[in-house]
Amino acid sequence: MLCLMTFVLVVSPGRTQSTVAQSIDPLAPPIAPVVKPATPQPEPASTACALKPSNGSVQARTQAMLKRRAQLLASGSFGLSRFRQASKMAAAQTGDQTTLEMAQADVGYVPREQIAFVDPTNYGDRFLNDINGNPANLEPLLVLHETVGSASSALNLFQAFHRRDDDQVSYHALVKRDGTIVYLVPPDKRAFGAGNSVFVGANGAEAVKTSRTFPGSVNNFAYHISLETPYDGSHNGYTHSGYTQTQYKSLAWLVAKTGVADERITTHKGVDRSRSRIDPRSFSDTTFFSLLRAQPRTAEIAIRCTNPSEAAVQPQ
């Protein structure tokens, strides 16, 4: 099972309570990119978007959060299909036989995959509309981060219960130094990875405001991936020794499965409006994109959630 350390990631102070992790045995053999669909498992959350953020009082929102947390913790475990679909399933949805054949042929490098259940206070729903009722289901964005501390300290933080909004934090996935990918938050849910943020691209400035209290952010349409920082990077300096080649390979493998276009891949530094975030430090764009472009692009990681009215009529 995943080993948790008592050292706490410097991103946020936070409190540590009982761990609710559920992970795949790290000694188990790697999961192949094409897998036989497993028997459906109970899912702690619907894949449907929420219509609009609540305008209720802080007390009412807190009560709703605690109720939702209790329901999610009691509803069962995540299966790997909750985080990414098998290549065959993804290709079948698009009807793209070429994509399927490429995915099946991609057996040269397969990272180890694990699941670590993040406490439900540290992530939320994606919304179809923002706090003012404007459309908020924007084109998916991919944001790269680093942990600043060890992977285990980051997991310890994400698995801790956080009542205060200011303490809540998470990524969708984390890539360890040895290349292991740890799935944390389902891709169709909103991870709390970049609070005060905006993406400026071909469509202009993009951000979604989901709270009266906090500024707009990219979280509603972003998929957040963090790289575990090397041992010499636990400081506020601008550089460190960098990431392992295996991390870059696993990152490229994972990003390719999101289907996000190159021009919508950015960094925490690139979207941060406070100009205080500089991660991922010492990141090599050349290494990453050369590996990414050698990977078949699929849609195994479905970042978009669905309209609740559409989800209600989907075949089971």
Residue, then its C-alpha position, 0 to 999 in steps of 0.5 A: m500500500l502507499c506509504l504516507m510520510t508526516f512531512v507536509l507539502v509546503v503548498s498549503p499548511g492544512r491539517t492531517q486527519s485519517t487517511v482514506a487512500q485506496s491504491i493499487d499495490p505498487l508491486a503489481p505488474p504495470i497495466a497495459p494500455v489496452v485492457k479488457p473492460a472490467t466489471p463496472q464498479p460503484e462510482p462515488a460521483s456522477t460524471a455529469c456537470a453541476l449546473k451552476p455554483s451555489n449562491g448560498s451562505v457559507q454555513a449552507r455550503t459547508q453543510a452541503m460539502l460535509k453531506r457530500r463528503a460523507q456520501l462519497l466516502a460511503s459509496g465505494s471505491f474507484g476503479l481505473s476506468r473512473f480515471r481513464q478508459a481502455s484504448k479500445m473503448a476510447a477508439a470505439q467511441t470515436g470510430d477511429q480504427t487508426t487510433l485503435e491500431m496505434a494505441q494497441a501498437d504502443v507497447g514500448y513504454v507503459p508506466r506503472e499506474q496507481i490510484a490514491f483517493v483524495d479526500p472529497t473536500n479537496y475537489g469538486d464538480r465542474f460546472l456548465n455555467d459560472i456564478n453569473g449563469n454564463p457558459a463555463n464548459l470551455e475547451p479542456l486545458l492541461v496545466l503542469h505543476e510540481t509538488v515542491g516536496s515529496a510525492s508522499s507528502a503531497l498525497n498526505l495533504f490531499q488525503a486530509f480533510h480540509r473544511r476551509d476553502d483556503d486549505q483545499v488543494s489537489y491535482h488530477a494526477l501526479v508523476k513520481r520520480d520513478g515514473t509511476i502515475v498516481y491518479l488522484v481526482p477523476p478527470d471530469k471533476r474539478a481539482f483545486g490546482a490553480g486558484n487565481s488563474v487565467f489562460v490566454g490563448a487563441n480565444g483570448a483570456e479564459a477563466v471561470k468564476t465559481s465563487r463570490t469570494f474567490p477570483g476566477s480560475v482555469n480549474n473548471f476546464a483544466y486537467h492538472i498534472s504534477l511532477e514530483t520535485p527532486y530532493d534538491g528542490s524543496h525550496n523557493g529557488y527558481t531552479h533545481s536538478g530537474y526531472t528524470q527521463t522516466q518522469y518525462k516519458s510517463l508525463a508524455w504517455l499520460v498527456a497523450k491520452t487526454g487528447v488536449a492539443d499542444e497549444r492548450i498545454t501550459t504550466h502553473k506559472g503560465v496561468d497564475r495571475s498572482r505571479s507568485r507561482i513558478d512551477p514546474r521549475s527546470f522543466s524542459d519543453t524540448t524533452f517533453f514535446s519530443l516525447l509527446r509527439a511520438q505518442p499516439r493521441t487518444a481520448e482515454i481521459a475524458i476531461r469534459c463532463t456531460n450536461p445532466s439532462e443528456a446524462a440522464v438519457q444515456p444508455q446504462 
